[in-house]
Amino acid sequence: MTLSDDEIERYARHLMLAEVGGVGQRRLKAARVAVVGVGGVGGPAALDLAAAGVGALRLVDPDVVSLSNLQRQVQFASADVGRLKVEAAAERLVALNPHASIEARPEAATPATAGDLLAGCDVVIDGTDDFDARRAVNAACLALGVPLVSGALGRWSGQVGVFTGRPCWACLVPETPPEVETCARVGVIGALAGLVGSLCALEAVKLIAGAGEPLSGRLLVFDGLSGQARTVKVAADPACSDCGQAKAVRNRST
């Protein structure tokens, strides 16, 4: 896959990086990334990925834009209120980079739909605030063998992790917390969403281009109030319902 003259100029700052260069940029052009949840995390991530030259983006989200989204979901404008998020975001992404192919899927990720929604993708970014959707996406990524980049935020803190098998996201969150702290319930500082979304995009670019050391099996946690960040390892849970030893035994027996 070659780069056009326009693309060479557009991605010139990438091409200068030894870790990306022409080989990495062509890998980005050939890649398809699914963004599940085109909100505070997924929206900024999609913008960064389109700008970076990812050739195909699949946007997955059944929701419409609300006025309260605009405090942090910078991919939308006031005129987008009431529109499907995937359609409004797709227009913005094409305007940003006409080389990007955008697929809008206004559907929810469930155990029944996640496999189809994520099939054919090289990386998946999950920025949803629904634990059932996250669990369905995690299981589908394991079944498809696709790396999962997970981003979450609430109040003043955010986190990003990469899961490429064991440990998986379900090792980190084995059960849905009884008091789920969504942004709608506890609030969130708007600028944090862009930070977490951009970090998710950065990890996806690293995975595709083969650059640096992705956060595989690790979680980066950022505290916006203190301005401090820490990285912790995620332990593989032998009893994990998605990737654990019991699951592996069941799969071998079928």
C-alpha positions in Angstrom: 0.0 0.0 0.0 1.5 3.3 -1.1 1.1 6.9 0.1 -0.1 9.6 -2.2 1.7 13.0 -2.4 -1.0 14.5 -0.3 -0.6 11.8 2.3 3.2 12.2 2.4 2.8 15.9 3.2 -0.1 15.3 5.6 1.8 12.8 7.6 5.2 14.4 7.3 5.7 14.6 11.1 5.0 10.9 11.4 7.3 10.0 8.6 10.2 11.8 10.4 9.8 9.5 13.4 12.1 6.5 13.3 9.4 4.5 15.2 6.8 5.2 12.5 8.4 6.2 9.2 7.0 5.0 5.9 6.5 1.4 7.0 4.5 2.4 10.1 2.4 5.0 8.2 1.5 2.4 5.6 0.4 0.0 8.4 -1.8 2.8 9.7 -3.3 3.3 6.3 -4.1 -0.4 5.9 -5.6 -0.7 9.4 -9.2 -0.8 10.5 -10.0 0.3 14.1 -13.4 0.0 15.8 -14.3 2.7 18.3 -17.1 1.5 20.6 -18.8 4.4 22.2 -18.3 7.6 20.3 -18.6 9.8 23.4 -16.1 11.5 25.7 -13.4 8.9 25.2 -14.2 7.4 21.8 -14.8 10.7 20.1 -11.4 12.3 20.7 -9.8 9.0 20.1 -11.5 8.8 16.7 -10.4 12.3 15.8 -6.7 11.5 16.6 -6.9 8.2 14.7 -8.3 9.8 11.6 -5.7 12.6 11.8 -3.0 10.0 12.2 -3.9 8.3 9.0 -5.8 5.1 10.1 -7.4 4.0 6.9 -10.7 2.8 8.2 -12.7 3.6 11.3 -15.8 1.7 12.4 -17.9 3.8 14.8 -20.2 1.8 17.1 -22.8 3.7 19.2 -26.6 3.7 19.3 -27.0 7.0 21.1 -27.8 10.5 19.9 -26.1 13.8 20.8 -27.4 15.6 23.8 -26.7 19.1 25.0 -24.9 17.8 28.1 -22.5 15.9 25.9 -20.9 19.1 24.4 -19.0 19.9 27.7 -16.5 17.1 26.8 -17.4 15.5 23.5 -15.5 17.9 21.3 -16.3 16.0 18.1 -19.8 17.5 18.1 -21.2 20.9 17.6 -24.4 22.5 19.0 -26.2 21.8 15.6 -25.6 18.1 16.2 -27.9 17.8 19.2 -30.5 15.2 18.4 -28.5 13.5 15.7 -27.0 10.0 15.8 -23.5 10.2 17.3 -22.0 7.9 14.7 -23.4 10.0 11.8 -22.4 13.4 13.2 -18.9 12.0 14.2 -18.5 10.4 10.7 -19.0 13.8 9.0 -16.5 15.5 11.3 -13.9 12.8 10.7 -14.2 12.9 6.9 -13.9 16.7 7.0 -10.7 16.2 9.0 -9.2 13.6 6.8 -10.9 12.7 3.5 -8.5 9.7 3.1 -10.2 8.0 6.0 -13.0 5.5 5.3 -15.7 5.8 8.0 -18.3 3.2 8.8 -21.2 4.2 11.1 -22.9 1.5 13.0 -25.7 2.9 15.2 -25.9 -0.3 17.3 -25.3 -1.4 20.8 -22.5 -3.9 21.6 -24.1 -6.9 23.2 -23.1 -10.6 23.5 -25.2 -11.2 20.4 -23.9 -8.3 18.3 -20.3 -7.6 19.4 -18.7 -10.3 17.3 -20.2 -9.0 14.1 -19.5 -5.3 15.0 -15.8 -6.0 15.6 -15.1 -8.6 12.9 -12.3 -7.6 10.5 -10.8 -5.0 12.8 -7.1 -4.8 13.8 -7.6 -2.9 17.1 -10.7 -2.1 19.2 -11.1 1.0 21.4 -13.8 0.7 24.0 -14.9 4.0 25.6 -18.4 3.1 26.7 -19.7 3.7 30.1 -21.8 0.5 30.2 -20.3 -2.5 31.9 -22.4 -5.0 30.0 -21.2 -3.5 26.7 -17.6 -3.6 27.9 -17.9 -7.3 28.9 -19.4 -8.1 25.5 -16.6 -6.3 23.7 -14.0 -8.0 25.8 -15.4 -11.4 25.1 -15.6 -10.6 21.3 -12.0 -9.3 21.2 -10.8 -12.5 22.9 -12.7 -14.7 20.4 -11.5 -12.7 17.4 -7.9 -12.4 18.7 -8.1 -8.6 18.4 -6.2 -6.2 20.8 -8.5 -4.2 23.1 -7.7 -0.7 24.2 -10.0 0.3 27.1 -10.4 3.9 28.4 -12.6 5.1 31.2 -13.1 8.2 33.3 -15.1 9.8 36.0 -14.9 12.9 38.2 -11.2 13.9 38.0 -9.6 10.6 37.1 -9.1 8.4 34.1 -7.5 5.2 33.1 -6.3 3.4 30.0 -5.3 -0.2 29.6 -4.4 -2.6 26.7 -5.5 -6.2 26.7 -4.1 -8.7 24.2 -5.3 -12.0 25.6 -4.5 -12.9 29.2 -5.0 -10.9 31.3 -8.2 -9.5 29.8 -10.5 -6.7 30.8 -12.7 -9.1 32.8 -9.7 -10.0 35.0 -9.6 -6.4 36.0 -13.4 -6.1 36.5 -14.7 -9.6 37.3 -18.1 -8.3 38.3 -20.2 -5.2 37.7 -19.8 -2.9 40.7 -23.0 -2.4 42.6 -22.7 1.4 42.4 -21.6 2.1 38.8 -20.1 5.6 38.7 -21.0 6.8 35.3 -20.3 10.4 34.2 -24.0 11.1 34.3 -24.2 10.0 37.9 -21.0 11.5 39.4 -19.9 14.1 36.9 -16.6 14.5 35.0 -14.2 17.4 34.2 -14.5 17.9 30.5 -10.8 18.2 29.5 -10.1 14.8 31.1 -12.1 13.1 28.3 -9.8 14.4 25.6 -6.7 13.3 27.5 -8.0 9.7 28.0 -9.3 9.5 24.4 -5.9 10.7 23.0 -4.1 8.1 25.2 -6.3 5.4 23.8 -5.5 6.6 20.3 -1.8 6.7 21.1 -1.9 3.0 22.3 -3.8 2.0 19.1 -1.2 3.7 16.9 1.7 2.0 18.8 0.0 -1.4 18.4 -0.6 -0.9 14.6 2.8 0.7 13.8 4.8 -1.6 16.1 6.2 1.3 17.9 7.4 1.4 21.5 5.9 -0.6 24.4 2.1 -0.7 24.5 0.3 -0.9 27.8 -0.3 -4.6 27.3 -1.5 -6.1 30.6 -1.0 -2.7 32.3 -3.3 0.1 33.4 -2.3 3.8 33.3 -4.2 5.7 36.0 -4.2 9.5 35.9 -5.4 11.8 38.7 -6.4 15.2 37.3 -6.6 16.9 40.6 -3.0 16.1 41.6 -1.6 15.9 38.1 0.0 12.5 38.9 0.0 9.3 36.9 0.9 5.7 37.8 1.0 2.5 35.9 0.0 -0.8 37.5 0.1 -4.4 36.2 -3.1 -6.3 35.7 -2.9 -9.8 37.1 -4.4 -12.7 35.1 -7.3 -14.2 37.0 -7.2 -18.1 36.8 -11.0 -18.1 37.5 -11.8 -15.4 34.9 -15.0 -16.2 33.1 -13.6 -14.8 29.8 -10.0 -15.9 29.6 -9.3 -18.0 32.7 -8.0 -21.6 32.9 -11.5 -23.0 33.3 -12.6 -21.2 30.2 -9.6 -22.6 28.3 -10.4 -26.1 29.4 -14.1 -25.8 28.3 -12.9 -24.5 24.9 -10.5 -27.4 24.4 -13.3 -29.9 25.2 -15.7 -28.6 22.6 
